[in-house]
Amino acid sequence: YKGRILYYEIWNEPNLPGNRIIGTPERMLTLAKEAYATLKQVDPNIKVVSPSPVNPNGIDWLDRYLELGGGQYADIIGYHFYVRKRPETMLKMILPVKDVMRKYGVSDKPLWNTESGWIRNPLTDPIDPVLQAPGWAARAYILNWAAGVQRFYWYAWDDDGGDSIPFTEEDEATTTVSAHAYAEVQKWLIGARMDSCERDDSGSWVCKVTRESSGPAWILWNEDHSSKFDVPKSWQIQTCAKLSGERAACGASPVDVGEIPIMLEGPSTQH
């Protein structure tokens, strides 16, 4: 597979009970060290992703693994940021993982979410597949990026019947509204810089992005209720974009904000 596979993840969710024999940090380090050396010998261009824990208790596993020196046998730190509630709870794992990376001097390595989505069972927060799921998919990508996650691999594109946010219908081919939201949020994020992303006093999320091609924009949503958002005049908003792909002129304030993110676009910087 030289020249065909460029990235190798050493192990899947080593902290889960079924993986504990090989998945102890000590034994995993032995395996990762050998794998790293072999892969680099075959092709120095290969990038190695660390064993990727899952769930909140995976943070302790990663802490021990990096304490043992596991960071020197990985070019990328992997984690599976699955949550059972709304996307905003992913931050409760992402931020501690980044703290652990800083603790052991590997914060300069990329952090990848190598598998994440919403599994139907168990799911603490019920979710409507049409009215809510597209917003959850988009918010997950926005928040992972804002928190410093460089890649996010969705599980799964072809619905296996266990997804709460499927991207395909049961035929595993027809795209769902969530898949279209995924495509649209790519347009919002790719080629842009995330300047800030935080909740305001009303509980609404406000994320500012700057795009070289079209200037500043603000992505807004409210994770648990509908509200009105007073748009600052300094933003000079000209266009409102929806996850459906619909774009319309808008300059009036306030705007309605709910679970489905919207993007407010300022004046274009193109000349």
Disulfide bonds with the S-S distance in Angstrom:
Cys197-Cys207 1.95
Cys240-Cys250 1.81
